[in-house]
């Protein structure tokens, strides 16, 4: 089967978004009906990542928008490194296909002390026997730092999980910071004359690196039919000629199961001095037969708000002996499961108890009472770093009055 992969990369320049920005950023992505949506951001405010405490964040606003507008997409996973972050959304129906999620980080700022410049690798293993990797990067800036960017690429290749022989597709996205080697005014003349392809062919550093096999050997990029995505005056599409206009924001890919579909910049999101870039692909994914859940929850009847919720489940596929951990947790989610990483309630598996019924082993967990609503139970694996079991929807109601 084909998965529609949508990738957004955006350097937000420490700026905050409002609802209008989020709408303009995400609506084009949802319009192409993604199976998986990967959003990589650079230069996110420290208040959103490192320090915390910021109430209105890009991730929170994106989640709120996706919860109401994305037609069945759920937040699968997220992570960050200093001012860089990656967020992955997935079609709810595809959750059983996910076998494991791994992260890997590479830091390049201050000799590797911090990760303002660096890469994040996300390896998503599927039950069909393949892995898909997304590498989000913020490379070293400045036109004269070409050699440093090449060196960073090679040091950051560990984020591609080269030891994983199941990796069949890799996407490398981010503010790669490769520049156009022209004076700003000269580059602007190419843009005005709509001769950007010539500028890309003759003066653009990333294309040069690929041609000379200095970096991204084996990677491809869809044809670029949009003007440079950096540097703009914030709030406009006018170039700030303190820097040469350049295609800093890119999405490259490698793998035989990838079919490129489209590659655009988004000239409607003007909150930063960069424009977002969106790439769309189809991914040929093998279909796994049967149920992939390692944990099966027992059916729950309608429940009352006054009764502590108790549930039972069983392990399958030899899960507990091969990958189980007392750091696993069971959780209660809204029936919509908008965010797999943030349940309503959760408990460590270490606090659950065993029960044997007719020679069948069950694990019993208690969550306390719940308000009225529709819910589902989930099992989150520490090893797999994802949900490996999900119950059917059940309802909690007020008890009948006497």
N, C-alpha and C positions, 0 to 999 in steps of 0.2 A: 504494500500500500504506500501511497505518497503522503508525506507530511509536508504541509506548507510551513516553511521556516521564514519568519520575519525578524530582521535584526535592525535595531536602532542604535546608533552611536551619537553621543551629544556631549560636547564640552560646555558646561553650563556657566563657567566663568564666575563661580561663587554666587551666582544670582539665584533668587527664589522665584518659584513659579506661582501663577495664579490659575484659577479654573480654566480661563480662556486659553492659556498656554498649553495646559494639559490636553484640552480638547483638540487643539490644532496639532499637537505632537502625535497623539494616539489614534485619532480618527482615520488617517490614511492607512494605518497598520491593520486596524480591525476590518476595514473595508475589503481587504484581500483575504479575509477569513483564515487567520493563521491557526496551525496546529500547535505551534510553539512560538512564543515571542520573547526575544532576548533584548534587554535594554541595558546598554553599557553607558555609564556617565563618567565624565572626568571633571575635575575641579568642583566637586560638590562641597558645599560649606562644611567646615569642621564641626559646626553646630549640629549637623545632620549625621555625621559619621563618628569622628573621633571623640569629641567632647560630649555630644548628645544634649538633650534638653530642648532642642528646637521643636516647637509644637507642629508647625506646618512644614513638612518636608516633601521633597520630590516623590519619594517612595510612598508616603502616606496618601498624597493626592492622586498618584497613579493608581494605587490600590482602590481608592474610593471610586475613581472613574471606571476602572475595569470591572468593579463589582456590579455596576449598574448598566454598563454599555457594551460589554465584551462578548455576550452570548455564550456563556459557559466556560470562560477562561478562569483558571485559578492560579494564585501565586504558588509556584512549585518550590522555589528556593531563592535565596538572596545572600549576598555577602559583600564585603567592602574591604578596601585597603587604603587607609588614610583618606584621601579625597576622591578615590575611585570606587565605583560600586557597580555591581551587576545584579540584575533582577530578571528572573525567568518565570514566564507564565506559560501554562499548558492547558489544552482542552481537558476539561474534567473527565471526559470519557476515556482519555488516554492515560490516566494515573496508574492503572494496573500494569501498563507497559514499562514503567520505570523500575529498574532493578537496583540501581545505586547511583549516588551523586557524590563526587569528590571535588575538593578545591585544592588549588596549588597557587602559591604566591611567589613573586619575584620583585625585589626592591632595588632601586637604582639611585635614589636621592641620598646625598651625603655618604657616598661610598657603600650604599646598601643599608644604611641605618634606618631610613624611612622609605615609605612607598608612594610618595607623591608622584614620582615618576617610577613606573614599574608595570607589572602585568598580573592579572588574575586569570587562572585557568579553571574552567568548570567542565568536568567530565561527567556526562550523563550516560550511564550504561542501561541498555534496554534488554528486555527478556528475549528479544529476537536474536540475541547473540552479537550485537554490535554496540559500539560506544560512539558518541558524538561529542566533540570538544569545542568549546567556545573560549577563545582567549581575548580578554579585554585589556587594552594597553593605553598608557599615556607615555609616549616616548619623549626623550630629551628635546628641548626646544632650540630654536635659533638656526638660521640658515647655515652658519659655519660649523654646526655640530653634526654634520653628516656622518662622519666616522664614528661618533659616539652613538648615534642611532643604530648604525650597523652593528656595533658591538652590543648594544642593548638587545637588539633582536636575537642575537646568538645566545646571549646569557639567559634570555627569557624563554627560549625554546623548551625549557623544562616544563613550562606551563602547558605544553601540548601533550603531556603524558606519553613521551616517546616509547616507554617500556610497555605500554598497553597495546597488545597486538590486535585487540578487538576494535580499535579506533578506525573507523572507515570514513569519517568526515570531520574536518577541522575548519572552523571559521575564526578568522583573526580580525578583530574590530577595534576601533578606538581612534583617539587623536594620535596618529603616528608621527605627526609633526614634520613630515618631509615637505620641503619648500620648493618654490619656483625660483630658479636662479636668474632672476631679472630684476632690474630696478622697478620699484612700485608703479611708476607712471608708464613704463614700457609694458608691463604685464597688463595694466588697465586698458591699454590700447588693443591688445589681443582680445580682451573680454568684450569691449565695445564693438569690435569688428566681428564678433562671434566666430573667432578662429581659435577657440580654446584647444581643440585637438592638436593643433600645431604646437601650442605652448606645452601641452602635456608630452608630446613626442620629443621635443627638443630641449626642454629646460626644467623638467620636473624630476625631483630627486628620487622618488620611489620607483618610477618607471626606469630610471637610470640604474638603480640598485638591482632591479629584477633582470634587466637586459645584461648587466655585467656579472650576474650571478653572485652578487655580494650579499644578498638577503632575499628571503621569501622564494627560494628556489623550489619549484614545484607548485607554487601557489598561483592562482588566477584571480583576476578582478574583472567584473563586468565592465563593459565600455562606459566611460564617463561622458555623459551628455549634459552635465550641469556645470555652472561656473564655479570658481573657487569658493570654498565654504568658510574661509578665514582671510582677513580680519575685517569685521564690520563695526561701525558705530552702533552701540547698543540701541535697539529700538528701531533700526532702519536697515535697508539693504544697500546702504552706501558704504563703500570700502573705506576703511581708515588706512591711509597710505603711509602711516608710520611703519607698516609692515607690508611686504610684497604679498598681494593676494595669492593664496595657496590652497591646494586640496589637502589640508591636514587630516581630515576626517574620512576614514576609509574602512572598507570591508573586503577582505580577501578570503579565499577559500581553497581547499584542496580535498579531493576525494572523488572517486568515480561514481558514487551514488548521488551526487549533487547535480541538480539542473538549475542554472540561473534563470530568473524570471524578470526582475527589474531592479533598478539602482537609481535612486533619486536623492536630491537634497530637498529640504522643506523650507521654503522661503517665507512661510507664514509664522514661524516661531522665531521671534526676534528679541528674546530676553537676554541673549548672550552676544558675545562678539564672534561666535561661531554659529553656523547653521547645523541643524541635525541632518544626518544622512540615514536613509533607510534602504536596506537591501532585502530582496525577496527571492527565495529559492524553493524548489521542490526537492524533497529528500526521499529516496527509495528505501523504505524501512521494511525488513522482513516481518511477517505476521507470526506471532507465537500462538500456538494452539492451546486451548483449555484455559482454566483460570490461573492467573499468575500470582494471586495474593498468597503470601506466606502465612497470613493470619486470617482465620475465618471467624467472624462474630456470630453468635447465636442470635436468632431473630428476637427482637424485643417487642412485646405487646404495648399498646398504649399505656403510658405511665402517668402517675399523679404527681403534682407539684409538692405534695406533702410527704412523699416517700423517697428516701435516698435511692439514687439510681445504682443498681447493681447489674453488671453484665458478665457474660462468660464468652470465652473464645478458645480456639484451638490453634496450635501451630501445625503447619504443613511443610512438606518438602524438606524435612529434617532441619528446619530453620534454627531451633534453639541450640542444638548441639553443634551446629556449624558456624552460626553467626550471631547467636543471641547474646544479649548483655543485660546486666542489671541497670545499665544506663538507658535502656529502652524505656519508652513511656507510652501509656495509653491515654487517650484524650477524648473530650467531647467537642464537637464542632457544630456550627450552624449547618443545617441541611445543605446549604449552597456551597459550603467549604470554599469561601473566597480566598482564604489564606491558609495553606497547609502548615506554615511555620508558626502560627499563632492560634492555638485552640482557646476555647472558652474556659475549660478546666482540663487539668492533666495530673497524672500520678505516675511515679516511678513503678516499673514492673516489679522491682524488689519489694514493694509494699503489697503486692497482690498475693493471693493464696491459691493453692492447688485444690482441685476437687476431682474425684473419680466417680463417674456414673456409668454403670454397665460396662466396665473395663475401658471406658473412654476418659482420657485425661482432659480436664478443662482448667483454664486459668480464670479466676474470679477477681473482679476489681469493683471497687465502690467509689462513687464520685460525689456523694452528697445529693442534695435536692437541686432541682432545676426549675426555672420559671416556665410559664407556658411557652410553647413554641415547637418547631420542628428541628430535629437534630440528627447527627450521625456520629458514630464512634470510629476512632481511628487508632492505628498502632504505628508508632514512629520508631524506626530502627536506628540505633546509634551507629551501627556498622554501615548500614546502607544510606544513612542520612536522608531518609525519605519515608513516606508512608508505605507500609507493606501490607496493610489491611484496612478495610473500610466497610462499615456496616451499611445496611439499607437504612433509609430514613425512618425515624420513629417520632411519635408525637407525645408531648407532655401537656397535660391539661389539668385544670382545677378539678378536685374530686367533686362528685355530685353532692349537693346540699341535702341535708336530712329533711 
